[in-house]
Amino acid sequence: MLYCLNPSCQKPENTSSAKVCKSCGSSLLLRGRYSIIRPLSQGGFAKTFLAQDEDRRRAICVVKQFAPSLFIPAAYQKAVQLFNEEAEKLIHLEDHPQIPTLYAYFQEGNCLYLVQQFIKGETLMELAQKQTFNEVQIRELLGDVLPLLQFIHERKVIHRDIKPDNIIQRENRQFLPVFGRGNGGEYVLIDFGVAKQWTGNLLSRQGTMTGTPGYAPIEQMRGIAYPASDLYSLAVTCIRLMTGIFPKDDGSDELYDNLTGNWLWREKLPEGIEFSPQLGAILDNLLSDYVKERYQSAGEVLQVLQTKVAKNVAVAQSSKKAINQPKAKAIETAEKKEPVNQVSEFEVIRLDARGKEINRQRKIAESFVEKLPGGVSLEMVSIPGGIFLMGSPRGKYLTREYPQHSVQIKPFFMGKFTVTQAQWKAVASLPKVSRVLEKEPAKFKGKNRPVECVSWEDAIEFCARLSRLTGKSYRLPSEAEWEYACRGGMMTDFCFGETMIPQLANFDAGVSGGWFGWKKQEIQETTDVGSFGFANDFGLYDMHGNVWEWCADFWHDNYQEAPTDGRVWKIGGDDKFRVQRGGSWCSNLLMCRCAYRDRDLVEKKEDNLGFRVVC
């Protein structure tokens, strides 16, 4: 279907083959290149449409139409002003990957048009219709949007309309956003139509109210805005996502008490949604009616958040129930045996298909630390449940990787790193359960290097001893759990994007180097876990390369009749072999992909084969 842009057209819908509108006779090709598919939104002077650019191989884009009435000169002048200001802001800010790129702006007929990058994903308002947000999700949102606001404010621009409808979570994941953690991808800020330049401490023009009631602070409703005004609106967005309460069409708002001027978000939290005192204090600060009482910059808020993370902030109640542990406490001594709940901060990176960095950001993950004998620690990261597509599309890679199929995964915990030699030695020193374990089996020595030269049977014994020590059920991951965890929500070949480079993982780049112009990698052995510095979006390190990782499943030649619930696949197949995943220091690029799978005998020991545990 094609859509007519004539504002006065009574029947704008047309067939996809039409050249002119059947109702009003207007051309259906804007400026000779943009075909309008359907409306997206409407507000004020503007309408937004989904379109395709015929000059760019029908690439999807967004067309924003400004169609003020020519009979109201003041309205027309205001629309032209907003149009030019939005275009200028987008050009000024478009270098940031979380702001849509402006492709064109022009006038045609009596209307003004902006053509922008289409951001595939869902707005926070759309996500809020499916779930309320917990603390981890709110911290992820703040950790993602605050640096963006800092970027905008440093360029003397105030957005002035921060709200759930204007923040899109980019769709780079394909599991459902209903399992206790956001479905990932960076957040993109849209609609700069009311953004203004600011000078010193005031907007350059006062007296014009812009923004959305129920989100805009008092000073903005009076026509004045500061960077702290955007922070106020972001805080309001957060408490509405946590409570699921939004302003009603009649102007009423049960989240705000007009008589006392107080936000009632604590009283309105759904059952099971709790928050730490630190996050509550940050939100209360930003929700102050008085500008001077708020944090004055996004960077200041971000610094406070990061400081709290470093001090092991208490995590959301839902995750506490998941691991059935008492209230989170700080580590008091190295000898303390109880696992310690914490929030860990990490950095993720994105590459394009040529291996060029296109984005990086900091995120957080819930985890707990298991104390092992000898002062050794084992950190277990919380992996949220979800649904994902396992394997590769038919014909893209190897037959063993298809049919690609949907799998639902329940929440679990996974080792932040592969088991290290120090962790192995600590557990191997415990009493035997079924078989004897060599305390120092690895070829490439180093306490923080992954243990290798351990068989699948050895890994099972390690899990049995660890389970007996802790009272928890430690085991090897199922193959589905491993791939889900490796992807971290991504559907690309690697958790970093469509490719991987030697600076991000320990693998043999010699074979692949000709494709990308890399120099031959000379490591040729294992490296310390986490030494490349970047995690995937779940907070797991070294999921590609370094050592292959044992999984619990019998080997099957393909995914015909594979389970769809994430369980270990022990029906059929060859029980003499077990699955191994992730590639190693001597594997080429293709063997390190998320979907690549291989096998080995249960008793096999190699210097490129290790494992990580789940709980």
C-alpha positions as CSV (number, residue, x, y, z in Angstrom):
1,M,0.0,0.0,0.0
2,L,1.1,3.6,-0.8
3,Y,-0.1,6.6,1.1
4,C,-0.9,10.1,-0.3
5,L,0.7,13.0,1.4
6,N,-1.8,15.7,0.3
7,P,-3.1,17.0,3.7
8,S,-6.6,17.6,2.3
9,C,-6.9,14.1,0.7
10,Q,-10.0,12.3,2.0
11,K,-8.9,8.8,1.0
12,P,-5.1,8.7,1.1
13,E,-4.7,4.9,0.9
14,N,-3.7,3.5,-2.5
15,T,-2.5,0.3,-4.0
16,S,1.3,-0.4,-4.2
17,S,1.3,-0.2,-8.0
18,A,-0.4,3.3,-8.2
19,K,1.5,6.3,-9.5
20,V,-1.0,9.0,-8.5
21,C,-3.6,9.1,-5.8
22,K,-6.9,7.6,-7.0
23,S,-8.8,10.1,-4.7
24,C,-7.1,13.5,-5.3
25,G,-4.7,12.9,-8.2
26,S,-1.5,13.9,-6.3
27,S,1.8,12.2,-7.1
28,L,2.6,9.3,-4.8
29,L,6.4,9.8,-5.2
30,L,7.6,12.6,-3.0
31,R,10.4,14.6,-4.6
32,G,10.6,11.9,-7.3
33,R,12.2,9.3,-4.9
34,Y,10.2,8.7,-1.6
35,S,7.3,6.3,-1.6
36,I,5.1,6.7,1.5
37,I,4.1,3.3,3.1
38,R,1.9,4.3,6.1
39,P,1.5,6.9,8.8
40,L,3.5,6.5,12.0
41,S,2.4,9.3,14.3
42,Q,0.8,12.8,14.3
43,G,1.2,15.7,16.7
44,G,1.1,19.5,16.5
45,F,2.1,20.7,13.0
46,A,3.8,17.5,12.0
47,K,2.9,14.0,10.7
48,T,5.4,11.2,10.5
49,F,5.4,8.5,7.9
50,L,7.2,5.3,7.1
51,A,8.7,5.5,3.6
52,Q,11.1,3.9,1.3
53,D,13.8,5.6,-0.7
54,E,13.6,4.4,-4.4
55,D,17.1,5.9,-5.1
56,R,18.6,3.8,-2.3
57,R,17.3,0.3,-3.3
58,R,14.0,1.0,-1.6
59,A,15.7,1.5,1.8
60,I,13.3,2.2,4.6
61,C,13.3,5.7,6.1
62,V,11.1,8.1,8.0
63,V,9.5,11.2,6.4
64,K,8.3,14.0,8.6
65,Q,5.7,16.3,7.1
66,F,5.0,19.8,8.4
67,A,1.7,21.0,6.9
68,P,0.6,24.2,8.7
69,S,-2.4,26.1,7.5
70,L,-1.6,28.9,5.0
71,F,-4.7,30.7,6.3
72,I,-3.1,31.2,9.8
73,P,0.2,33.1,9.2
74,A,1.4,32.8,12.7
75,A,0.9,29.0,12.7
76,Y,2.7,28.8,9.3
77,Q,5.6,30.9,10.6
78,K,5.8,28.7,13.8
79,A,5.9,25.5,11.7
80,V,8.7,26.9,9.5
81,Q,10.6,27.9,12.6
82,L,10.3,24.4,14.2
83,F,11.1,22.8,10.9
84,N,14.3,24.7,10.4
85,E,15.3,24.3,14.1
86,E,14.8,20.5,14.0
87,A,16.8,20.2,10.8
88,E,19.7,22.3,12.3
89,K,19.7,20.3,15.5
90,L,19.8,17.0,13.7
91,I,22.7,18.1,11.4
92,H,24.5,19.4,14.5
93,L,24.0,16.2,16.5
94,E,23.8,13.4,13.8
95,D,27.3,12.1,14.5
96,H,26.0,10.4,17.6
97,P,24.8,6.8,16.8
98,Q,21.8,7.2,19.2
99,I,20.3,10.2,17.2
100,P,18.7,9.5,13.9
101,T,20.6,10.6,10.8
102,L,19.1,13.4,8.8
103,Y,19.1,12.5,5.0
104,A,17.3,15.5,3.6
105,Y,15.1,18.4,4.3
106,F,13.2,20.4,1.7
107,Q,9.9,22.1,0.8
108,E,7.5,20.7,-1.7
109,G,4.2,22.5,-2.4
110,N,3.0,24.1,0.8
111,C,4.6,21.4,3.0
112,L,8.0,21.1,4.6
113,Y,9.7,17.7,4.8
114,L,12.5,16.0,6.9
115,V,13.8,12.6,5.8
116,Q,15.5,10.7,8.5
117,Q,17.0,7.3,9.4
118,F,14.4,4.7,10.4
119,I,15.1,3.2,13.8
120,K,13.8,-0.3,13.9
121,G,12.6,-1.1,17.4
122,E,10.0,-0.3,20.0
123,T,9.4,2.9,22.0
124,L,9.6,2.7,25.7
125,M,5.8,3.4,25.7
126,E,5.3,0.3,23.6
127,L,7.5,-1.8,25.9
128,A,5.7,-0.4,28.9
129,Q,2.5,-1.9,27.6
130,K,4.1,-5.4,28.1
131,Q,5.8,-5.1,31.4
132,T,6.9,-2.8,34.2
133,F,10.6,-2.1,34.5
134,N,12.7,-3.4,37.4
135,E,15.8,-1.7,38.9
136,V,18.3,-3.4,36.5
137,Q,16.4,-2.2,33.5
138,I,16.1,1.3,34.9
139,R,19.8,1.4,35.5
140,E,20.5,0.1,32.0
141,L,18.2,2.9,30.6
142,L,20.0,5.6,32.6
143,G,23.4,4.2,31.8
144,D,22.5,4.4,28.1
145,V,20.6,7.7,27.9
146,L,22.6,9.8,30.3
147,P,25.8,9.8,28.1
148,L,23.5,10.7,25.2
149,L,22.0,13.7,27.1
150,Q,25.5,14.8,28.1
151,F,26.5,14.8,24.4
152,I,23.5,16.9,23.5
153,H,23.8,19.3,26.4
154,E,27.5,19.9,25.7
155,R,26.5,21.1,22.3
156,K,24.1,23.6,23.9
157,V,20.9,21.8,23.0
158,I,18.1,20.9,25.3
159,H,15.6,18.3,24.0
160,R,12.7,19.5,26.2
161,D,10.4,16.5,25.4
162,I,12.0,13.4,27.0
163,K,9.2,10.8,27.4
164,P,8.7,7.1,26.7
165,D,7.2,7.9,23.2
166,N,10.5,9.6,22.2
167,I,12.9,6.9,23.2
168,I,13.2,3.9,21.0
169,Q,15.0,0.7,22.0
170,R,16.8,-0.3,18.8
171,E,15.8,-3.8,17.7
172,N,19.0,-5.8,17.5
173,R,17.7,-8.7,19.5
174,Q,15.0,-11.3,18.9
175,F,13.9,-12.5,22.3
176,L,10.9,-11.2,24.1
177,P,11.3,-8.3,26.5
178,V,9.2,-9.8,29.2
179,F,11.6,-11.8,31.4
180,G,13.1,-9.4,33.9
181,R,15.6,-7.5,31.8
182,G,15.4,-5.2,28.8
183,N,15.6,-6.8,25.4
184,G,18.7,-4.8,24.7
185,G,20.2,-2.6,22.1
186,E,21.0,1.1,22.6
187,Y,18.3,3.6,23.2
188,V,17.7,6.2,20.5
189,L,16.3,9.6,21.2
190,I,13.9,11.0,18.6
191,D,11.8,14.1,17.9
192,F,13.9,17.1,18.3
193,G,11.1,19.4,17.1
194,V,11.0,21.4,20.3
195,A,14.7,21.2,21.0
196,K,16.3,24.7,21.6
197,Q,19.7,26.2,21.8
198,W,20.5,27.5,25.3
199,T,22.9,30.2,26.4
200,G,24.3,30.5,29.8
201,N,21.5,29.7,32.3
202,L,18.4,30.4,30.2
203,L,16.9,29.5,26.9
204,S,17.5,32.2,24.3
205,R,13.7,32.6,24.0
206,Q,11.3,32.5,26.9
207,G,7.6,32.5,27.4
208,T,6.7,29.6,25.0
209,M,5.6,26.4,26.8
210,T,6.9,23.3,25.0
211,G,7.1,19.7,26.1
212,T,4.5,17.2,27.4
213,P,2.4,17.7,30.5
214,G,3.1,15.0,33.0
215,Y,6.8,14.9,32.0
216,A,7.9,18.5,31.8
217,P,9.1,20.3,35.0
218,I,7.6,23.5,36.3
219,E,10.2,25.8,34.9
220,Q,9.8,24.4,31.4
221,M,6.0,24.8,31.5
222,R,6.7,28.5,32.2
223,G,8.9,28.7,29.1
224,I,12.4,28.3,30.7
225,A,14.6,25.2,30.4
226,Y,18.0,24.0,31.6
227,P,19.9,20.7,31.1
228,A,18.4,19.7,34.5
229,S,15.0,20.0,32.9
230,D,15.7,17.1,30.6
231,L,17.0,15.1,33.6
232,Y,13.7,15.8,35.4
233,S,11.8,14.4,32.4
234,L,14.0,11.4,32.3
235,A,13.4,10.7,35.9
236,V,9.6,11.0,35.4
237,T,10.0,8.5,32.5
238,C,11.8,6.1,34.8
239,I,9.1,6.1,37.6
240,R,6.3,5.7,35.0
241,L,8.1,2.7,33.6
242,M,8.5,1.2,37.1
243,T,4.9,1.8,38.0
244,G,3.1,1.4,34.7
245,I,1.1,4.6,35.4
246,F,0.9,7.3,32.7
247,P,-1.1,10.5,32.4
248,K,-4.7,10.0,31.2
249,D,-6.3,11.8,28.3
250,D,-8.4,13.9,30.6
251,G,-5.2,15.3,32.2
252,S,-5.6,13.4,35.5
253,D,-2.5,11.6,36.8
254,E,-2.6,9.2,39.8
255,L,1.2,9.2,40.1
256,Y,1.3,12.9,41.0
257,D,-0.5,14.6,43.9
258,N,-1.4,18.2,42.8
259,L,-2.4,19.2,46.3
260,T,1.0,18.5,47.8
261,G,3.2,18.6,44.7
262,N,4.6,15.2,45.4
263,W,5.3,12.2,43.2
264,L,3.7,9.0,44.6
265,W,5.8,6.5,42.8
266,R,6.9,4.5,45.8
267,E,3.3,3.8,46.8
268,K,2.3,2.8,43.3
269,L,5.0,0.2,42.6
270,P,3.6,-3.2,41.6
271,E,4.1,-6.1,43.9
272,G,7.6,-7.6,43.4
273,I,9.1,-4.4,42.0
274,E,11.5,-3.0,44.5
275,F,14.5,-0.6,44.3
276,S,17.6,0.2,46.2
277,P,17.8,3.2,48.4
278,Q,20.5,4.6,46.2
279,L,18.4,4.6,43.1
280,G,15.5,6.0,45.0
281,A,17.7,8.9,46.2
282,I,18.9,9.7,42.7
283,L,15.3,9.7,41.3
284,D,14.1,11.9,44.2
285,N,16.9,14.4,43.5
286,L,16.0,14.6,39.8
287,L,12.2,15.0,40.6
288,S,12.7,18.1,42.7
289,D,10.6,21.1,41.7
290,Y,13.5,23.3,42.3
291,V,16.2,23.3,39.6
292,K,19.0,24.1,42.0
293,E,18.2,21.0,44.1
294,R,18.7,18.6,41.2
295,Y,21.9,17.3,39.7
296,Q,22.9,19.9,37.2
297,S,24.4,17.6,34.5
298,A,23.9,14.1,33.0
299,G,27.6,13.5,33.7
300,E,27.0,14.2,37.4
301,V,24.2,11.6,37.6
302,L,26.2,9.1,35.6
303,Q,29.1,9.4,38.0
304,V,26.9,8.8,41.0
305,L,25.3,5.8,39.3
306,Q,28.8,4.3,38.5
307,T,30.0,5.0,42.0
308,K,27.1,3.0,43.4
309,V,27.7,0.2,41.1
310,A,31.3,0.0,42.2
311,K,30.1,-0.3,45.8
312,N,27.9,-3.4,45.0
313,V,24.5,-1.8,45.0
314,A,21.7,-4.0,46.1
315,V,19.8,-5.4,43.2
316,A,16.1,-5.8,42.4
317,Q,14.0,-8.2,44.5
318,S,13.1,-10.3,41.5
319,S,16.7,-11.4,41.0
320,K,17.1,-12.1,44.7
321,K,14.2,-14.6,44.6
322,A,15.7,-16.2,41.5
323,I,18.8,-17.2,43.3
324,N,17.1,-17.8,46.7
325,Q,19.6,-15.9,48.6
326,P,19.3,-13.6,51.7
327,K,19.4,-9.9,51.3
328,A,22.5,-8.6,49.5
329,K,25.5,-7.7,51.7
330,A,28.9,-6.3,51.0
331,I,31.9,-8.6,51.1
332,E,33.4,-8.2,54.6
333,T,36.4,-10.6,54.6
334,A,38.1,-12.8,52.1
335,E,37.2,-15.8,54.2
336,K,33.4,-15.1,54.1
337,K,31.7,-18.2,52.6
338,E,28.2,-16.9,51.7
339,P,27.7,-15.9,48.1
340,V,27.6,-12.1,47.6
341,N,24.9,-10.5,45.4
342,Q,26.2,-7.5,43.4
343,V,25.8,-5.5,40.3
344,S,28.8,-5.6,37.9
345,E,29.7,-3.0,35.4
346,F,31.2,-3.9,32.0
347,E,31.8,-2.4,28.5
348,V,30.3,-3.7,25.2
349,I,31.3,-2.8,21.7
350,R,29.7,-3.0,18.3
351,L,31.4,-3.6,14.9
352,D,30.1,-3.2,11.4
353,A,30.6,-6.0,8.8
354,R,34.1,-4.7,8.0
355,G,35.2,-4.8,11.7
356,K,35.0,-1.1,12.2
357,E,33.8,0.1,15.6
358,I,30.4,1.8,15.4
359,N,29.5,2.1,19.0
360,R,30.5,1.2,22.6
361,Q,28.7,1.7,25.9
362,R,28.8,0.6,29.5
363,K,26.2,-1.7,31.0
364,I,25.5,-3.5,34.2
365,A,24.6,-7.1,35.1
366,E,23.4,-8.8,38.3
367,S,25.7,-11.5,39.6
368,F,26.8,-13.3,42.8
369,V,30.3,-14.3,43.9
370,E,30.9,-17.9,45.2
371,K,33.8,-18.1,47.6
372,L,36.0,-21.2,47.0
373,P,38.7,-22.7,49.2
374,G,42.0,-20.8,49.4
375,G,40.4,-17.3,48.9
376,V,39.5,-18.0,45.3
377,S,36.2,-16.5,43.9
378,L,33.8,-17.7,41.2
379,E,31.5,-15.0,39.8
380,M,28.2,-16.1,38.4
381,V,26.3,-13.7,36.1
382,S,22.5,-13.6,36.0
383,I,21.2,-14.6,32.5
384,P,17.6,-13.5,32.0
385,G,15.1,-15.8,30.4
386,G,13.9,-15.2,26.9
387,I,13.1,-16.6,23.4
388,F,15.7,-16.7,20.6
389,L,16.4,-18.2,17.2
390,M,19.0,-21.0,17.6
391,G,21.3,-22.0,14.8
392,S,21.7,-20.5,11.3
393,P,19.4,-20.0,8.3
394,R,19.3,-22.9,5.9
395,G,22.1,-22.7,3.3
396,K,24.1,-19.9,5.1
397,Y,26.7,-22.1,6.8
398,L,26.9,-25.7,7.8
399,T,24.0,-28.3,7.8
400,R,24.8,-29.1,11.5
401,E,23.6,-25.5,12.3
402,Y,20.0,-25.9,11.0
403,P,17.1,-26.0,11.0
404,Q,17.1,-22.7,12.7
405,H,14.4,-22.9,15.4
406,S,12.9,-20.9,18.3
407,V,13.9,-21.8,21.8
408,Q,12.6,-20.5,25.1
409,I,15.2,-20.3,27.9
410,K,14.5,-20.0,31.6
411,P,16.6,-17.6,33.7
412,F,19.9,-19.1,35.0
413,F,23.3,-18.1,36.2
414,M,26.5,-18.6,34.1
415,G,30.2,-18.2,34.9
416,K,31.4,-14.7,34.0
417,F,34.5,-16.4,32.6
418,T,35.5,-20.0,31.7
419,V,36.8,-21.9,34.7
420,T,40.3,-20.7,35.5
421,Q,43.2,-22.8,36.7
422,A,43.0,-21.2,40.2
423,Q,39.3,-22.2,40.4
424,W,40.0,-25.6,39.1
425,K,42.7,-26.3,41.6
426,A,40.5,-25.0,44.5
427,V,37.7,-27.4,43.6
428,A,40.0,-30.3,42.5
429,S,41.4,-30.2,46.1
430,L,38.0,-31.1,47.5
431,P,37.1,-34.8,48.2
432,K,36.3,-37.0,45.2
433,V,32.7,-37.6,44.2
434,S,33.2,-40.1,41.4
435,R,36.6,-39.7,39.8
436,V,40.1,-38.4,40.6
437,L,41.0,-35.0,39.3
438,E,44.5,-33.8,38.4
439,K,45.1,-30.5,40.2
440,E,47.2,-28.8,37.5
441,P,46.2,-30.3,34.2
442,A,46.7,-27.3,31.9
443,K,49.5,-27.0,29.3
444,F,49.6,-23.2,29.3
445,K,50.2,-22.3,33.0
446,G,48.6,-19.3,34.7
447,K,46.2,-19.1,37.6
448,N,43.9,-16.7,35.6
449,R,44.2,-18.6,32.4
450,P,41.4,-21.0,31.5
451,V,41.9,-24.6,32.6
452,E,42.4,-26.8,29.6
453,C,43.4,-30.4,29.0
454,V,40.3,-31.5,30.9
455,S,37.8,-34.0,29.6
456,W,34.0,-33.7,29.6
457,E,34.0,-36.4,32.4
458,D,36.5,-34.2,34.4
459,A,34.2,-31.2,34.0
460,I,31.2,-33.2,35.3
461,E,33.3,-34.2,38.4
462,F,34.2,-30.5,38.9
463,C,30.5,-29.6,38.9
464,A,29.7,-32.4,41.3
465,R,32.3,-31.3,43.8
466,L,31.3,-27.6,43.5
467,S,27.6,-28.5,44.0
468,R,28.4,-30.5,47.2
469,L,30.5,-27.6,48.5
470,T,27.9,-24.9,48.0
471,G,24.6,-26.8,48.2
472,K,23.6,-25.4,44.8
473,S,23.2,-27.3,41.5
474,Y,26.2,-26.5,39.4
475,R,26.4,-28.2,35.9
476,L,27.5,-27.7,32.3
477,P,25.2,-25.6,30.2
478,S,22.9,-27.2,27.6
479,E,23.9,-26.3,24.1
480,A,20.8,-24.0,23.8
481,E,21.7,-22.2,27.0
482,W,25.3,-21.7,25.8
483,E,24.3,-20.2,22.4
484,Y,21.6,-18.0,24.0
485,A,24.2,-16.8,26.6
486,C,26.8,-16.3,23.9
487,R,24.6,-14.2,21.7
488,G,23.6,-11.9,24.6
489,G,20.5,-11.1,22.7
490,M,22.2,-10.5,19.3
491,M,21.2,-12.3,16.1
492,T,24.5,-11.5,14.3
493,D,27.3,-14.1,13.8
494,F,29.2,-12.7,16.9
495,C,28.1,-11.0,20.0
496,F,30.1,-7.9,18.8
497,G,28.3,-7.7,15.5
498,E,28.6,-9.3,12.0
499,T,32.3,-10.0,12.5
500,M,35.1,-10.1,15.0
501,I,38.7,-8.7,15.1
502,P,41.8,-9.9,16.9
503,Q,41.7,-7.0,19.3
504,L,38.5,-8.5,20.8
505,A,39.2,-12.2,21.2
506,N,42.0,-14.8,21.2
507,F,41.6,-16.8,17.9
508,D,43.7,-17.7,14.9
509,A,43.4,-14.7,12.6
510,G,45.9,-16.1,10.1
511,V,43.3,-17.8,7.9
512,S,40.8,-15.0,8.1
513,G,43.4,-12.2,7.9
514,G,43.4,-12.1,4.1
515,W,39.8,-11.1,4.1
516,F,40.3,-8.2,6.5
517,G,43.9,-7.3,6.0
518,W,44.9,-8.5,9.5
519,K,48.4,-9.4,10.4
520,K,48.9,-13.0,11.4
521,Q,48.1,-13.4,15.1
522,E,51.1,-14.7,17.0
523,I,49.6,-15.6,20.4
524,Q,49.2,-19.3,19.7
525,E,48.2,-20.2,23.3
526,T,45.6,-19.3,25.9
527,T,45.4,-15.9,27.5
528,D,44.1,-14.7,30.9
529,V,40.3,-14.7,31.0
530,G,38.7,-11.3,30.4
531,S,42.0,-9.8,29.2
532,F,40.5,-8.4,26.0
533,G,38.3,-6.1,28.0
534,F,34.9,-6.3,26.3
535,A,31.9,-8.5,27.4
536,N,28.8,-9.4,25.5
537,D,25.5,-7.7,26.5
538,F,24.8,-10.2,29.3
539,G,28.2,-9.4,30.9
540,L,30.0,-12.6,29.8
541,Y,33.6,-12.6,28.6
542,D,35.5,-14.7,26.1
543,M,32.5,-16.4,24.6
544,H,34.4,-16.4,21.3
545,G,37.9,-18.0,21.2
546,N,40.5,-18.8,23.9
547,V,39.2,-22.3,24.6
548,W,36.4,-24.5,23.4
549,E,33.7,-25.0,26.0
550,W,32.1,-28.3,26.9
551,C,28.2,-28.5,26.8
552,A,26.2,-31.2,28.4
553,D,24.4,-32.5,25.3
554,F,24.9,-35.6,23.3
555,W,26.1,-34.9,19.8
556,H,23.4,-34.7,17.1
557,D,24.3,-34.0,13.4
558,N,21.6,-31.3,13.1
559,Y,18.7,-29.7,14.9
560,Q,16.0,-32.0,13.6
561,E,13.6,-32.7,16.6
562,A,15.8,-30.6,18.9
563,P,14.2,-29.4,22.2
564,T,12.6,-26.0,22.2
565,D,12.7,-25.4,25.9
566,G,16.5,-25.1,26.4
567,R,17.0,-28.4,28.2
568,V,20.0,-30.7,27.7
569,W,19.4,-32.9,24.6
570,K,20.0,-36.5,25.6
571,I,17.5,-38.3,23.4
572,G,19.0,-39.9,20.3
573,G,22.4,-38.7,19.1
574,D,25.8,-40.2,19.9
575,D,26.5,-40.4,23.6
576,K,30.2,-41.1,23.1
577,F,30.5,-37.5,21.9
578,R,29.6,-34.2,23.6
579,V,29.0,-30.8,22.1
580,Q,31.7,-28.1,22.3
581,R,31.2,-24.4,21.5
582,G,32.9,-21.1,21.0
583,G,36.1,-21.8,19.2
584,S,39.6,-21.5,20.7
585,W,43.0,-19.8,20.3
586,C,43.7,-22.0,17.3
587,S,40.3,-21.7,15.7
588,N,39.6,-19.6,12.6
589,L,37.0,-16.8,12.6
590,L,34.1,-18.9,11.3
591,M,34.6,-21.5,14.0
592,C,34.2,-18.9,16.7
593,R,30.7,-17.8,15.6
594,C,27.8,-18.0,18.0
595,A,26.1,-20.7,16.0
596,Y,29.1,-22.9,15.2
597,R,29.1,-26.3,16.9
598,D,31.5,-29.1,17.1
599,R,32.1,-32.3,19.1
600,D,34.6,-34.4,20.9
601,L,34.8,-37.7,22.8
602,V,33.8,-37.5,26.4
603,E,37.3,-38.6,27.5
604,K,39.2,-36.3,25.1
605,K,41.7,-33.8,26.7
606,E,43.1,-31.0,24.5
607,D,45.1,-27.8,25.2
608,N,42.3,-25.8,23.6
609,L,39.3,-27.3,25.4
610,G,37.9,-26.0,28.7
611,F,34.4,-25.2,30.1
612,R,32.3,-22.8,32.1
613,V,29.6,-23.7,34.6
614,V,25.9,-22.7,35.0
615,C,23.8,-22.7,38.2
